[in-house]
Amino acid sequence: MKALFQTDQNSNNLIIRVILGLVIFPHGAQKLFGWFVGYGLEGTLGFFTNRLGVPMIVAILVILGESLGALGLIIGFLTRFCAAGVLIIMAGAIAMSHGANGFFMNWSGKQGGEGFEYHLLAIALCLPLLISGGGLFSADGIIAKRFFLPNTIK
């Protein structure tokens, strides 16, 4: 349990987790709330289960990972868990949908869909968070100091 919360006070990971969370959250909000011209929970669940053939539990986990997981990244709570969730979601998006469209995003509208460059960048940003945690100003750091390193609190 201690390893889940343990982190250093690295400012790089603060920047990475906040930016990654801010970029991922709107995608989760589209799926969960229908914000930003999204389909909302019902529409997204229908698309995932009926069109993509994804089991309902997986569809729910994707929606929660992109919405609540992104918020977790922003505040640095369960950073490794949230980063792992985002990494798995992005890898799944590449494998199930975007990989067939090539590397590049569909800037010109000539491709059949979006490529996987965005997903690959998100995966790369998850890796330092998995390795060393949320960094400076993370809830994980506060929890680790309070419950796992009580002698370091002044």
Secondary structure by P-SEA (a helix, b strand, c coil): ccccccccccaaaaaaaaaaaaaaaaaaaaacccccccccaaaaaaaacccccccaaaaaaaaaaaaaaaaaaaaccaaaaaaaaaaaaaaaaaacccccccccccccccccccccaaaaaaaaaaccccccccccccaaaaaaaacccccccc
